[in-house]
Amino acid sequence: MTANAFAPEAAKPTVVLVHGAFAESSSWNGVVSRLQSQDLAVLAIANPLRGLAQDAEYLRSIIDRIDGPVIVAGHSYGGSVASEATEGADNVRGLVFIASFILEPGESTGELAGKFPGGELGPALRPIPYSAGANSGDDLYIEQDRFRAVFAADVPEDTAALMAATQRPIAAAALDDKATKAGWKNIPSWTLVTRQDLAVPAESQRFMADRAHSSAVEIDASHAVTVSAAADVADLILEAVRGTGR
């Protein structure tokens, strides 16, 4: 990978998109096409979903190899990773949190997910043991017959069925990992709050956005907002691009 592989025009930002648990890079497709239509370089990474520190290290290794300014957008657990990864990243101009977690050091994603009532994701999760070399643990999946109801209620049934079948599991331990850094403390941020979210309740999203002094907008959407309301997600990212003067 060359240093300028993702940013041929250094005057424009590269937008790096970080998916969360139970999703994968293609969940950003509708957002990517809208950003590319504005002549922005876009990279939707494959978040490993193995652990907060490891996932953040992976994301940071990509950010550090991008020439020019960067805007990082994280969905759900992807926001936890984005914040952890971007502290001290001089080329990151803005953070965008989409139905996301904005953790303080010492907090875990799981802790914030359960801080306010309204979440229905927990009972729909199925742990499946995994082993990979010296590493082992439980992977968490959403039961496929409950995926649309708790994760993607405003997504067409056929699309939600595909999402359920292709969902990326997260290591259960990753949700318990505590944040050690908070990039949002020194990087301006924008937040999209999803009022119909059954995975990360809107009240929790508002709480985190407020304490981070993040510029927040709200829409009626499920947790799968990058699919169901891609235009709104892209609009907020473009607002961040404009707001950082790039």
C-alpha positions in Angstrom: 0.0 0.0 0.0 1.5 3.3 -1.0 1.0 6.4 1.1 -1.3 8.1 -1.4 -3.2 5.0 -2.4 -6.5 6.3 -1.1 -6.2 10.1 -1.6 -5.0 11.0 -5.1 -6.2 14.6 -4.5 -4.7 15.8 -1.2 -6.8 18.9 -1.2 -9.9 16.9 -0.7 -10.6 14.6 2.3 -10.8 10.9 2.2 -13.9 9.6 3.9 -13.2 6.4 5.9 -16.3 4.4 6.8 -16.3 2.0 9.7 -19.1 -0.5 10.0 -20.2 -2.0 13.4 -21.2 -5.4 14.6 -23.7 -7.5 12.6 -22.9 -5.5 9.4 -20.2 -5.4 6.8 -18.6 -3.0 4.4 -21.4 -3.2 1.8 -23.8 -1.8 4.3 -22.3 1.6 3.3 -22.9 1.1 -0.4 -25.7 3.7 -0.7 -23.6 6.2 1.2 -20.5 5.5 -0.8 -22.2 6.2 -4.1 -23.5 9.5 -2.9 -20.1 10.6 -1.5 -18.4 9.5 -4.7 -20.8 11.6 -6.7 -19.3 14.6 -4.9 -15.8 13.6 -6.1 -14.7 12.4 -2.6 -12.4 9.5 -2.1 -14.1 6.9 0.0 -12.9 3.8 1.8 -15.3 1.4 3.6 -13.0 -0.7 5.7 -13.6 -4.3 6.9 -13.7 -3.8 10.7 -12.3 -7.0 12.2 -14.8 -7.0 15.2 -12.3 -8.9 17.3 -11.6 -6.5 20.2 -11.6 -2.7 20.7 -7.8 -2.3 20.9 -7.1 -4.6 17.9 -9.9 -3.1 15.8 -8.7 0.4 16.6 -5.1 -0.5 15.8 -6.2 -1.8 12.4 -8.2 1.3 11.6 -5.3 3.6 12.7 -2.9 1.7 10.5 -5.1 2.6 7.5 -5.6 6.3 8.6 -1.9 6.8 9.0 -1.3 5.7 5.4 -3.7 8.2 3.9 -2.2 11.4 2.4 -4.2 14.5 3.2 -7.2 15.2 5.5 -9.5 12.4 6.6 -13.1 12.3 7.8 -14.0 9.1 9.8 -17.6 7.9 10.1 -18.5 5.1 12.4 -21.7 3.2 12.7 -22.7 1.6 16.0 -19.6 -0.2 17.5 -17.7 1.4 14.6 -18.0 4.6 16.5 -16.2 3.1 19.5 -13.4 2.0 17.2 -13.2 5.3 15.4 -12.9 7.3 18.6 -10.3 4.9 20.0 -8.3 5.0 16.8 -8.2 8.7 16.0 -6.8 10.2 19.2 -3.7 12.0 18.2 -4.3 11.4 14.4 -3.2 14.7 13.0 -4.8 14.2 9.6 -8.3 13.4 10.9 -10.4 16.6 10.6 -13.8 15.3 11.7 -15.7 12.4 13.2 -19.2 11.4 12.3 -21.1 9.0 14.6 -24.0 7.2 13.0 -26.4 5.5 15.4 -23.2 5.1 17.3 -21.3 4.9 20.5 -19.1 7.8 21.7 -17.2 6.3 24.7 -15.4 8.0 27.5 -12.1 6.2 28.5 -13.1 3.5 31.0 -16.5 2.8 29.4 -17.4 -0.2 27.3 -19.7 -0.5 24.3 -21.9 -3.0 26.2 -22.1 -0.7 29.2 -23.5 2.2 27.1 -25.8 -0.1 25.1 -27.6 -0.9 28.3 -27.4 2.5 30.0 -31.0 3.5 29.0 -34.1 1.4 28.4 -35.5 0.6 25.0 -32.8 -1.8 23.6 -34.1 -5.1 22.3 -30.9 -6.5 20.8 -29.5 -8.5 23.7 -32.2 -11.1 23.8 -31.9 -11.6 20.1 -28.2 -12.5 20.2 -26.9 -16.0 19.9 -23.4 -16.8 21.1 -21.4 -19.4 19.1 -18.0 -20.6 20.3 -15.1 -20.0 17.9 -11.4 -21.0 17.8 -8.7 -19.4 15.7 -5.2 -20.6 16.5 -4.4 -19.5 20.1 -7.6 -17.3 20.2 -11.0 -18.6 21.2 -14.2 -17.2 22.7 -17.8 -16.6 21.7 -19.0 -14.8 18.6 -22.3 -13.1 18.8 -24.8 -13.3 16.0 -28.3 -11.9 15.7 -30.8 -14.7 15.3 -31.8 -14.5 11.6 -35.5 -14.7 12.3 -35.3 -11.6 14.6 -32.7 -9.6 12.6 -35.2 -7.4 10.8 -37.3 -6.6 13.8 -34.5 -5.5 16.1 -31.9 -4.2 13.7 -33.4 -3.2 10.3 -37.2 -2.7 10.7 -37.3 0.0 8.0 -35.3 -2.1 5.5 -37.3 -4.1 2.8 -37.7 -7.7 3.9 -35.6 -9.2 1.0 -32.8 -6.8 1.8 -33.0 -7.5 5.5 -32.9 -11.2 4.8 -29.7 -10.8 2.9 -28.2 -8.7 5.6 -29.1 -11.3 8.2 -27.4 -14.0 6.2 -24.2 -12.0 5.6 -23.9 -10.4 9.0 -20.4 -10.2 10.5 -20.4 -11.5 14.1 -18.5 -9.6 16.8 -16.4 -11.3 19.5 -18.4 -11.0 22.7 -15.3 -9.8 24.5 -15.1 -6.7 22.2 -18.3 -5.4 23.7 -16.8 -5.6 27.2 -13.5 -3.9 26.2 -13.1 -0.5 27.9 -12.1 2.5 25.9 -8.6 4.0 26.7 -8.8 6.9 24.3 -11.3 9.4 23.0 -10.5 11.1 19.7 -13.8 13.1 19.9 -12.3 15.2 22.8 -10.1 17.1 20.3 -11.7 16.4 16.9 -15.0 18.1 15.9 -17.9 15.6 15.6 -21.3 15.2 14.1 -23.9 12.7 15.3 -27.0 11.1 13.6 -29.5 10.0 16.2 -31.9 7.3 15.0 -35.2 7.6 16.9 -36.6 4.1 16.0 -33.4 2.3 17.1 -33.9 -0.9 19.1 -30.2 -1.7 19.2 -28.8 1.6 20.6 -31.7 3.5 22.1 -32.0 7.1 20.9 -31.8 8.3 24.5 -28.4 6.7 24.8 -27.3 8.3 21.5 -28.5 11.7 22.7 -26.6 11.3 26.0 -23.4 10.5 24.3 -23.7 13.2 21.7 -24.5 15.8 24.3 -21.6 15.2 26.5 -19.3 15.1 23.5 -20.6 18.5 22.3 -21.3 16.8 19.0 -23.5 18.5 16.4 -26.5 16.2 16.4 -29.4 15.7 14.0 -32.2 13.2 14.5 -34.2 11.1 12.0 -36.9 8.4 12.2 -34.9 5.4 11.3 -33.9 2.0 12.6 -30.3 1.0 13.6 -29.7 0.0 9.9 -29.8 3.6 8.9 -26.8 3.4 6.6 -29.0 1.1 4.4 -32.5 2.6 5.0 -31.6 6.3 4.9 -28.3 6.4 3.1 -29.0 9.9 1.7 -29.4 11.3 5.3 -26.2 9.6 6.4 -24.3 11.0 3.3 -25.7 14.5 3.9 -24.3 14.5 7.5 -20.9 13.3 6.3 -20.9 16.1 3.7 -21.8 18.6 6.4 -18.7 17.4 8.3 -16.7 17.8 5.1 -17.9 21.4 4.7 -17.6 22.1 8.4 -14.0 21.2 8.5 -13.3 23.7 5.7 -12.3 21.0 3.1 
